[in-house]
Amino acid sequence: MDEENRIKVYIKTDDNGNITDVNSSIFLDNTTGWTEIDEGTGDRYAHAQGHYFDKPITTDEGVYRYKYAGGAVSEKTSEEIEAEATAILNSGPAQEQMPETM
């Protein structure tokens, strides 16, 4: 397949390198703020939002599953995910104290 039919895959990351979004050049008119990570053909590239990674980009607990560091994408270890899930759980809204009844 020639180069002009190749589809680029882009990611967005937060300040910690967590991959917060993934998309393809088919659906992005403006790639400002996006990082190109791959290119190819087929559904994996065309529909990168649901097909590029093997698993959803967040866990059931809302932790970002993939990271981008040193120019490479990788899946976080179970230890990293567990630590972040615990941090999210512990940073939840403070419990309001119930007023004392007389």
C-alpha positions as CSV (number, residue, x, y, z in Angstrom):
1,M,0.0,0.0,0.0
2,D,1.4,3.4,-0.9
3,E,2.4,6.0,1.7
4,E,-0.6,8.3,1.1
5,N,-3.1,5.7,2.2
6,R,-1.4,5.1,5.5
7,I,-3.3,6.3,8.6
8,K,-1.5,8.0,11.5
9,V,-2.3,7.3,15.1
10,Y,-2.1,10.2,17.6
11,I,-2.3,10.4,21.4
12,K,-2.8,13.1,24.0
13,T,-1.1,12.9,27.3
14,D,-1.4,14.6,30.7
15,D,1.5,16.2,32.6
16,N,2.3,12.7,34.1
17,G,2.7,11.0,30.7
18,N,-0.6,9.2,31.0
19,I,-2.3,8.6,27.6
20,T,-5.6,10.3,28.0
21,D,-6.9,10.0,24.4
22,V,-6.1,8.2,21.1
23,N,-7.3,9.0,17.6
24,S,-6.4,8.7,14.0
25,S,-5.6,11.1,11.2
26,I,-8.9,10.3,9.6
27,F,-10.8,12.0,12.4
28,L,-8.5,14.8,13.4
29,D,-8.5,18.0,11.4
30,N,-6.0,19.7,13.7
31,T,-3.3,17.7,15.4
32,T,-2.0,20.5,17.6
33,G,-1.4,19.1,21.1
34,W,-1.4,15.5,19.8
35,T,1.7,13.3,19.4
36,E,2.0,10.9,16.5
37,I,3.0,7.4,17.7
38,D,2.4,5.1,14.7
39,E,1.0,4.7,11.2
40,G,-0.4,1.9,9.2
41,T,-3.5,0.6,7.5
42,G,-6.6,-1.2,8.6
43,D,-9.1,-0.8,11.4
44,R,-6.5,-0.7,14.1
45,Y,-5.3,2.6,12.7
46,A,-8.5,3.9,11.2
47,H,-10.5,3.4,14.3
48,A,-7.7,3.9,16.8
49,Q,-10.1,5.0,19.6
50,G,-11.3,1.5,20.1
51,H,-8.9,-0.7,18.2
52,Y,-5.3,0.5,18.6
53,F,-4.7,-0.6,22.2
54,D,-5.5,-4.1,23.3
55,K,-7.4,-2.8,26.3
56,P,-9.5,0.3,27.1
57,I,-7.3,3.3,27.9
58,T,-8.8,3.5,31.5
59,T,-9.4,0.7,34.0
60,D,-12.8,0.2,35.6
61,E,-11.5,2.4,38.5
62,G,-10.7,5.3,36.1
63,V,-6.9,4.8,36.1
64,Y,-5.1,5.5,32.8
65,R,-3.8,2.2,31.6
66,Y,-1.1,3.4,29.2
67,K,1.8,5.8,29.5
68,Y,4.1,7.7,27.1
69,A,7.7,8.1,28.2
70,G,10.9,8.5,26.3
71,G,9.1,8.5,23.0
72,A,7.5,5.1,23.6
73,V,4.0,3.9,24.6
74,S,3.7,1.2,27.2
75,E,1.1,-0.4,29.4
76,K,1.5,0.4,33.1
77,T,2.4,-2.5,35.4
78,S,-0.3,-3.8,37.7
79,E,1.6,-2.3,40.6
80,E,1.5,1.2,39.0
81,I,-2.3,0.8,38.2
82,E,-3.0,-0.4,41.8
83,A,-1.1,2.5,43.3
84,E,-2.9,5.0,41.2
85,A,-6.3,3.4,42.0
86,T,-5.5,3.6,45.7
87,A,-4.5,7.3,45.3
88,I,-7.7,8.1,43.5
89,L,-9.8,6.3,46.2
90,N,-7.9,8.1,49.0
91,S,-8.3,11.5,47.4
92,G,-12.1,11.3,47.1
93,P,-14.3,14.0,48.6
94,A,-13.9,14.5,52.3
95,Q,-16.7,13.0,54.4
96,E,-18.8,15.7,55.9
97,Q,-19.3,15.3,59.6
98,M,-22.9,14.8,60.7
99,P,-24.2,17.4,63.1
100,E,-24.6,16.0,66.6
101,T,-28.2,15.6,67.7
102,M,-29.3,16.5,71.2
